[in-house]
Amino acid sequence: MIKGSTRWVFIGRKRVYKIPSLYSWSHFLTGLLANLQEVTWSKMVDDEVVDKICPVSFYAPLGFLVVMEKLPILTDMDMSREELELLVETSYSTIPVEPKHNSFGKKSGRIVALDYGS
């Protein structure tokens, strides 16, 4: 399990499960909103967005759970921190994603956002 500030991520063999954290009421609510935001972004049909995110494959109502495909996380061997920051500034400027390696993964040879719920 990975504990973020607003969500906990459970990593299975083929899927990743995100639930709101239970640190506090405000963290829980923010985690719900982050899950709902990923669901909303995942439903977009805009080619500019669809090709840049790992889609949500299943979600529970109200943001209690988001399920995504498990993908290899981007490493600093794949892209330097500076290159990653430039990528976020230029190609991901409209998507709420942090310039961190574990916010991105690889899918079918392209880089996609894994954590785009703010």
C-alpha positions as protocol buffer text, in pm:
chain_id: "A"
residue {
  index: 1
  type: MET
  ca { x: 0 y: 0 z: 0 }
}
residue {
  index: 2
  type: ILE
  ca { x: 112 y: 352 z: -81 }
}
residue {
  index: 3
  type: LYS
  ca { x: -16 y: 622 z: 153 }
}
residue {
  index: 4
  type: GLY
  ca { x: -64 y: 960 z: -12 }
}
residue {
  index: 5
  type: SER
  ca { x: -189 y: 1268 z: 163 }
}
residue {
  index: 6
  type: THR
  ca { x: -549 y: 1225 z: 47 }
}
residue {
  index: 7
  type: ARG
  ca { x: -569 y: 869 z: -90 }
}
residue {
  index: 8
  type: TRP
  ca { x: -437 y: 525 z: -22 }
}
residue {
  index: 9
  type: VAL
  ca { x: -333 y: 314 z: -318 }
}
residue {
  index: 10
  type: PHE
  ca { x: -342 y: -63 z: -309 }
}
residue {
  index: 11
  type: ILE
  ca { x: -143 y: -231 z: -583 }
}
residue {
  index: 12
  type: GLY
  ca { x: -259 y: -566 z: -712 }
}
residue {
  index: 13
  type: ARG
  ca { x: -105 y: -782 z: -980 }
}
residue {
  index: 14
  type: LYS
  ca { x: -303 y: -627 z: -1266 }
}
residue {
  index: 15
  type: ARG
  ca { x: -497 y: -339 z: -1109 }
}
residue {
  index: 16
  type: VAL
  ca { x: -446 y: -42 z: -881 }
}
residue {
  index: 17
  type: TYR
  ca { x: -715 y: 51 z: -626 }
}
residue {
  index: 18
  type: LYS
  ca { x: -743 y: 406 z: -490 }
}
residue {
  index: 19
  type: ILE
  ca { x: -953 y: 493 z: -186 }
}
residue {
  index: 20
  type: PRO
  ca { x: -977 y: 814 z: 17 }
}
residue {
  index: 21
  type: SER
  ca { x: -744 y: 823 z: 316 }
}
residue {
  index: 22
  type: LEU
  ca { x: -876 y: 815 z: 668 }
}
residue {
  index: 23
  type: TYR
  ca { x: -622 y: 1056 z: 822 }
}
residue {
  index: 24
  type: SER
  ca { x: -891 y: 1316 z: 882 }
}
residue {
  index: 25
  type: TRP
  ca { x: -1232 y: 1420 z: 759 }
}
residue {
  index: 26
  type: SER
  ca { x: -1084 y: 1685 z: 528 }
}
residue {
  index: 27
  type: HIS
  ca { x: -831 y: 1438 z: 381 }
}
residue {
  index: 28
  type: PHE
  ca { x: -1111 y: 1189 z: 326 }
}
residue {
  index: 29
  type: LEU
  ca { x: -1327 y: 1446 z: 145 }
}
residue {
  index: 30
  type: THR
  ca { x: -1034 y: 1563 z: -65 }
}
residue {
  index: 31
  type: GLY
  ca { x: -960 y: 1199 z: -155 }
}
residue {
  index: 32
  type: LEU
  ca { x: -1322 y: 1152 z: -265 }
}
residue {
  index: 33
  type: LEU
  ca { x: -1293 y: 1460 z: -485 }
}
residue {
  index: 34
  type: ALA
  ca { x: -962 y: 1341 z: -632 }
}
residue {
  index: 35
  type: ASN
  ca { x: -1122 y: 1008 z: -724 }
}
residue {
  index: 36
  type: LEU
  ca { x: -1420 y: 1184 z: -879 }
}
residue {
  index: 37
  type: GLN
  ca { x: -1186 y: 1411 z: -1072 }
}
residue {
  index: 38
  type: GLU
  ca { x: -1003 y: 1111 z: -1219 }
}
residue {
  index: 39
  type: VAL
  ca { x: -1336 y: 958 z: -1320 }
}
residue {
  index: 40
  type: THR
  ca { x: -1437 y: 1283 z: -1491 }
}
residue {
  index: 41
  type: TRP
  ca { x: -1106 y: 1317 z: -1676 }
}
residue {
  index: 42
  type: SER
  ca { x: -1118 y: 951 z: -1773 }
}
residue {
  index: 43
  type: LYS
  ca { x: -1457 y: 999 z: -1939 }
}
residue {
  index: 44
  type: MET
  ca { x: -1328 y: 1275 z: -2166 }
}
residue {
  index: 45
  type: VAL
  ca { x: -1326 y: 1189 z: -2534 }
}
residue {
  index: 46
  type: ASP
  ca { x: -1081 y: 1464 z: -2625 }
}
residue {
  index: 47
  type: ASP
  ca { x: -789 y: 1292 z: -2801 }
}
residue {
  index: 48
  type: GLU
  ca { x: -543 y: 1529 z: -2632 }
}
residue {
  index: 49
  type: VAL
  ca { x: -650 y: 1399 z: -2290 }
}
residue {
  index: 50
  type: VAL
  ca { x: -734 y: 1035 z: -2365 }
}
residue {
  index: 51
  type: ASP
  ca { x: -385 y: 957 z: -2493 }
}
residue {
  index: 52
  type: LYS
  ca { x: -221 y: 1117 z: -2189 }
}
residue {
  index: 53
  type: ILE
  ca { x: -395 y: 945 z: -1898 }
}
residue {
  index: 54
  type: CYS
  ca { x: -440 y: 595 z: -1764 }
}
residue {
  index: 55
  type: PRO
  ca { x: -817 y: 554 z: -1776 }
}
residue {
  index: 56
  type: VAL
  ca { x: -1032 y: 453 z: -1482 }
}
residue {
  index: 57
  type: SER
  ca { x: -1161 y: 103 z: -1552 }
}
residue {
  index: 58
  type: PHE
  ca { x: -1407 y: 90 z: -1261 }
}
residue {
  index: 59
  type: TYR
  ca { x: -1531 y: 328 z: -995 }
}
residue {
  index: 60
  type: ALA
  ca { x: -1770 y: 321 z: -704 }
}
residue {
  index: 61
  type: PRO
  ca { x: -2031 y: 594 z: -662 }
}
residue {
  index: 62
  type: LEU
  ca { x: -1935 y: 913 z: -478 }
}
residue {
  index: 63
  type: GLY
  ca { x: -1562 y: 850 z: -526 }
}
residue {
  index: 64
  type: PHE
  ca { x: -1519 y: 576 z: -266 }
}
residue {
  index: 65
  type: LEU
  ca { x: -1308 y: 365 z: -504 }
}
residue {
  index: 66
  type: VAL
  ca { x: -1124 y: 406 z: -834 }
}
residue {
  index: 67
  type: VAL
  ca { x: -967 y: 113 z: -1018 }
}
residue {
  index: 68
  type: MET
  ca { x: -704 y: 149 z: -1290 }
}
residue {
  index: 69
  type: GLU
  ca { x: -480 y: -80 z: -1487 }
}
residue {
  index: 70
  type: LYS
  ca { x: -142 y: -136 z: -1322 }
}
residue {
  index: 71
  type: LEU
  ca { x: 131 y: 11 z: -1541 }
}
residue {
  index: 72
  type: PRO
  ca { x: 510 y: 38 z: -1503 }
}
residue {
  index: 73
  type: ILE
  ca { x: 594 y: 361 z: -1320 }
}
residue {
  index: 74
  type: LEU
  ca { x: 824 y: 609 z: -1491 }
}
residue {
  index: 75
  type: THR
  ca { x: 1175 y: 611 z: -1344 }
}
residue {
  index: 76
  type: ASP
  ca { x: 1451 y: 868 z: -1347 }
}
residue {
  index: 77
  type: MET
  ca { x: 1629 y: 637 z: -1594 }
}
residue {
  index: 78
  type: ASP
  ca { x: 1337 y: 693 z: -1836 }
}
residue {
  index: 79
  type: MET
  ca { x: 1331 y: 1070 z: -1793 }
}
residue {
  index: 80
  type: SER
  ca { x: 1521 y: 1318 z: -1577 }
}
residue {
  index: 81
  type: ARG
  ca { x: 1342 y: 1541 z: -1326 }
}
residue {
  index: 82
  type: GLU
  ca { x: 1403 y: 1843 z: -1552 }
}
residue {
  index: 83
  type: GLU
  ca { x: 1262 y: 1662 z: -1859 }
}
residue {
  index: 84
  type: LEU
  ca { x: 961 y: 1555 z: -1655 }
}
residue {
  index: 85
  type: GLU
  ca { x: 894 y: 1913 z: -1539 }
}
residue {
  index: 86
  type: LEU
  ca { x: 918 y: 2034 z: -1900 }
}
residue {
  index: 87
  type: LEU
  ca { x: 679 y: 1758 z: -2011 }
}
residue {
  index: 88
  type: VAL
  ca { x: 423 y: 1862 z: -1749 }
}
residue {
  index: 89
  type: GLU
  ca { x: 456 y: 2231 z: -1844 }
}
residue {
  index: 90
  type: THR
  ca { x: 414 y: 2171 z: -2215 }
}
residue {
  index: 91
  type: SER
  ca { x: 211 y: 1856 z: -2279 }
}
residue {
  index: 92
  type: TYR
  ca { x: 20 y: 1818 z: -1952 }
}
residue {
  index: 93
  type: SER
  ca { x: -50 y: 2181 z: -1869 }
}
residue {
  index: 94
  type: THR
  ca { x: -428 y: 2127 z: -1880 }
}
residue {
  index: 95
  type: ILE
  ca { x: -425 y: 1804 z: -1676 }
}
residue {
  index: 96
  type: PRO
  ca { x: -389 y: 1829 z: -1295 }
}
residue {
  index: 97
  type: VAL
  ca { x: -78 y: 1612 z: -1256 }
}
residue {
  index: 98
  type: GLU
  ca { x: 230 y: 1673 z: -1041 }
}
residue {
  index: 99
  type: PRO
  ca { x: 576 y: 1652 z: -1201 }
}
residue {
  index: 100
  type: LYS
  ca { x: 677 y: 1340 z: -1006 }
}
residue {
  index: 101
  type: HIS
  ca { x: 800 y: 1015 z: -1155 }
}
residue {
  index: 102
  type: ASN
  ca { x: 540 y: 807 z: -971 }
}
residue {
  index: 103
  type: SER
  ca { x: 263 y: 1023 z: -1120 }
}
residue {
  index: 104
  type: PHE
  ca { x: 343 y: 878 z: -1463 }
}
residue {
  index: 105
  type: GLY
  ca { x: 368 y: 537 z: -1622 }
}
residue {
  index: 106
  type: LYS
  ca { x: 414 y: 369 z: -1957 }
}
residue {
  index: 107
  type: LYS
  ca { x: 130 y: 229 z: -2164 }
}
residue {
  index: 108
  type: SER
  ca { x: 183 y: 90 z: -2514 }
}
residue {
  index: 109
  type: GLY
  ca { x: 510 y: 278 z: -2548 }
}
residue {
  index: 110
  type: ARG
  ca { x: 376 y: 618 z: -2445 }
}
residue {
  index: 111
  type: ILE
  ca { x: 388 y: 812 z: -2120 }
}
residue {
  index: 112
  type: VAL
  ca { x: 55 y: 852 z: -1939 }
}
residue {
  index: 113
  type: ALA
  ca { x: -53 y: 1019 z: -1616 }
}
residue {
  index: 114
  type: LEU
  ca { x: -140 y: 773 z: -1339 }
}
residue {
  index: 115
  type: ASP
  ca { x: -226 y: 1023 z: -1067 }
}
residue {
  index: 116
  type: TYR
  ca { x: -422 y: 1315 z: -1210 }
}
residue {
  index: 117
  type: GLY
  ca { x: -667 y: 1380 z: -929 }
}
residue {
  index: 118
  type: SER
  ca { x: -576 y: 1690 z: -735 }
}
